[in-house]
Structure formats: C-alpha cells, structure tokens
C-alpha cells in the first residue's frame, strides 16, 4: 500500500478541481470534533471521504442498535458496539492514515475541555439540550465555530464564535432561559425552549405530527437516511468554506428537498444552433446606402466588427474619423481603430477610382477631437488597377472555416508581397510547418489570456450577436464563427465569468486556446503585415495594406481571417499591463517570441496577422451600421 502522502494524493485526486491540491493541503491541517454519532456518523464519514480534515475526534456514549440502521450506514456486525468506535473503524477502513480519536464515554463536564483542545471546528449532533448548550458555551469561550445539521427540512445551523465570540448561543432562540437552571429542568419544562429553538411553525407537517406521538405510537422522532445525507453534504461544504477562509456567515438555512422537488418545471430545450432572423443573411446596411463610395467605406473590416469610425460625406469630399466611443481594451492607443480607418480609406480609393472621381488623400492625427482622421477630395482621376478591385472589394469577407492547409505558389506569394509594399508596408509570410507550430503555441496562449482576463472576456462576448439581439449591425454573428454544435454548446460554459475566474485562479485553462491553435496549424500561411513607425498614421497606412492584401488573397481563391493576439498593438510594458495586469509578464514573453519568429525589426510595428487557407465561402457576411454615417452626398 502507498505511504501516507501518496495514498492521500491518489485517493483525493478526483476532487480536483472542485478542491485544488493547494486547498486539499490546507484542509488537511484541520482537526474537527464530532459529538453525537448517529447523524454524526454520516457527517464524520463524509468529512473523511472528501478529505476535509487531517484529524477527527469522535464522541458518543451510546451503542448501535438495529433501529439505528435506518440512517447510520453500519452493518449488523456492528450491533452492540459503541457508535464512536463504529464510525472510527469505518473511517480507518477508508483512510488508515487519517488520525481518529474516540471519546466512547460521550461528552461530560469532566472531559469537555479535553475534547475541545486543539479543535478547529465543532460539529454538534447531540440529543441532549443540556449538552447542546454546554458544548456551545465552551466552544464560544474558545472561539470555535459550531455547525449542526437537523434532518427535518434540511436545516443547517452555523454559529461563527470564531468571528463573533459575543453572539448568543443557539442564535439567541432560547430567549430568557437561565442556562444555570437547565440541568435541573424536566423534559416537559424544556419543551417550550426546544420548540422555540426548532421554530415549531417551520417544522415539516409529518415531523410536527410525529412529535405529538412520541411515547405514544413512536419511541422518538423520525429521521430518514436521505435527509441525514443532505445535512452531511451541507456541513461538508460549510467545513470546506471555514477551512479555506471563504465566506460563511452565522445563521440558519434550510435545504428542503421536498420543497425543491415541488418546484420542478419543464426544461426548455437548448438550441445551440441559432436560427437566423429574416434579413440577417445579407449585408443589409451598405445596400441601403445610395452612395457607393460611402458603402465601400462601410465595407472595411474592423476588430470585432466594431466599425470604430464616423463617416461624413459631402459633394466634394469624404471624411472618416476614428470614433473613440467605439474603442475597446484591445484597441490600445486607438491603433486597432487606425488600422480599420486605413482599410476604409483603401476601399474609398477603390470606389472613387471605379467612378472616375479619384482625388488627393490625407491622413492626420488629432483633428476635431478625433485621434485620427482621413479624407479624400474628389477629383476626376482614375486608377485602372484600383478600379479593377471594386467587385473583389465588395466580395471581401472574413472566413472562419477550419480550412485545408495547401502550400502557396510563388506567384501568389510575390503578388501579396508586392501589394503590401505598394501601400508602404512589409509582408512576412509564415509558411514552414515549424514556424506555424510555434505561432500556434503563441496565439493559443494569448487566446487563453483573453478568456481569463475579466475585461477582455467581457468585451469578447459582447462582440457576439445572436439572432434577435439588439444592435445586430455591429459585432460578429455567432453563425459566422463556423462552429459545430459541440463547440456552440460549450459557449454556455466559456462565456461564464465565474468559470473563467476559477481557471485563472488555478492557472489552468490551456484548452481555451485549442480552437486558435487548430486554426493556425491548418493554415497555408500566416501573413504578417508590418509598417515602419508607430504613429497612428503609420497604423492607418498598414490598414490600407492589410485590406489590399486581403482583397487580393481572396481573389486568388484563399480564405482569409484576421488574427489579433492580445499583445498585437501593445508597444511597451505599460500597454501590456493595461491589457491584462495578471498576465502582463506572460504577454510580454509571447510578444517577444512572436517578434523573433517574424523577424520584425525594432523600428517596425505589427499591424495585423491574416490567416490564409483553403476553405468554402463564409456562411454569413458581416453587417454594417448606418449609425456610423453622419451624412451622405
């Protein structure tokens, strides 16, 4: 048999992560006393079973009878044995290394101090009101918390004398009873106080009626094994909370299984595959815009389809401004917005060239309260090469299908590189299997951080649009994610902040990056677009290059999806800290690894990464919002 440490580690392994290894070690330092080993037997065994203590002390003077076997999980071979010994043996058979002490004379005034010495928590399941009172008074003097479970309607009592040593015992429900008189009182004289403590008006009908039959048709009050087990489960959770320093107030609650079952209701079938609303299959907003140049600007891609711009169109010019109200945490220093503005400006140039009104273009920072503004003064110029991209520009889409990895031919590589250079940017293609594998590891780790950082997680899911959601013309339609039913079903888990908080606390959640890892590994290439400089105007120039490469790549038959790791637009340690304070150092390492992988120079800024693969067309085009257009020509 394994030694103590190995035995405990393996036996409790399936507790993870409901109880972590670190928490298990902390709970192992607890010493718990259980007084009364009928109901207490189940509680003590549950505490041992769950590994909630390292030492347990049991006290009961009584012997096991056949009538106890309706709720005490012992056997006929235990009949006639002391109840504390029966419980101790059962615990020893479960975990021979768990220290168990037995007080087989029960609790008395003479041994009460010895029982309480060294305890961290007291569980009281005695029948005697005198002992209930005496045990609590002694526990209060020692500032020990006292827990009790009563089987009727799952009542649980918590008295945190460790936090409030001045609180009255038994929640003060004994009223003005002189405790000193209690030992001399008859059972009949104690009844009013016992009923007051039990809150007689809240006792279940069958138990209340049974109280009247005691010493008539019943020898004692009834108890059911199922109710005892519920109480043991509740006290196990209370012990876990106290042992780990989690919140647990003094007070009383009821875990009434009968009442809960009365509340049964039909379950609404879960529809993880959303059905589109009428009209959600089209790129509605641009088709409603009469001006094709404005519509072209609106067609530009943006992070989370946030469309972080304002478009002002006049007869002789068109202006696009970064709208700061549409920013997000990952839009560090409005650099992501600048990329989107640059892409919109490129589309405007294409549309203007197609209509023969191409004119001078300007991009300026800090204009009219906007950090970045771009404009075109319409003229009578044309550019056949740009004009030829008009239909491909309108057809450009974000394709999130898994795709098939196929190598890029030399002609396509040269075309994309030349296209980026023409717009004043540089294209670095990752095509080697080892490079894509390294990138997959980096991007998966960054995606995990996005899930585990509360603000980033909140913003990520706020971008998603389900059929029927308000404001459907911004954000990303869930159907466009190209997820199968199992992945969609997992959304109900990964969208929960409390679940992400647990994973962050455990430094776990590596599976959160699996989807991103698979996407990168299935890529034909990652196209990394960089520019020289770090001003917003530089990022806007890069945005035009991104759109140009994207349009040409799709025209060549490639499926394109932008990838934006959390660290993408961070320029320094302060930026990384603003993105995710808890993971800033990890983000710094990931960013450094990616810069090395892409051979990005110190004077360069990474604008965006495009995933290139072979895949069927996207299921859903992204929509655009007319609210971003303030005027039309």
Secondary structure, 3 states (H helix, E strand, C coil): CCCHHHHHHHHCHHHCCCCCHHHHHHHCCCEEEEECCCHHHHHHHHHHHCCCCCEEEEECCCECCHHHHHCCCCCHHHCCCEHHHHHHHHHHHHCCCCEEEEECCCCCCCCHHHHHCCCCEEEECCCCHHHHHHHHHHHHHCCCEEEEEECHHHEEEEECCCCCCCCCHHHHCCCCCCHHHHHHCCHHHHHHHHHHHHCHHHCCHHHHHHHHHECCCECCCCCCHHHHHHHHHHHHHHHHHHHHCCCCCCEEEECCHHHHHHCCCCCCCCCCCCCCCCCCCCCHHHHCCCCHHHHHHHCCCCHHHCCCEEEEECCCEEEEEECHHHCCCCCHHHHHHHHHHHHHHHHHHHHHHHCCCECCEEEEEEECCEEEEEEEECCCECCHHHHCCHHHHHHCCCCCCCCECCCCCHHHHHHHHHHHHHCCCEEEEECCHHHHHHHHHHHHHHHHHHHHCHHHHHHHHHCEECCCCCCCCCCEEHHHHCCCHHHHHHHHHHCCHHHHHHHHHCCCCHHHHHHHHHHHHCCCEEEEEEEECCCHHHHHHHHHHHHHHHHHHHHCCCEEEEECCCCCCCCCHHHHHHHCHHHHHHHHHHHHHHHHHHCCCCCEEEEEEEEEEECCCCCCCCCCCHHHEEECC
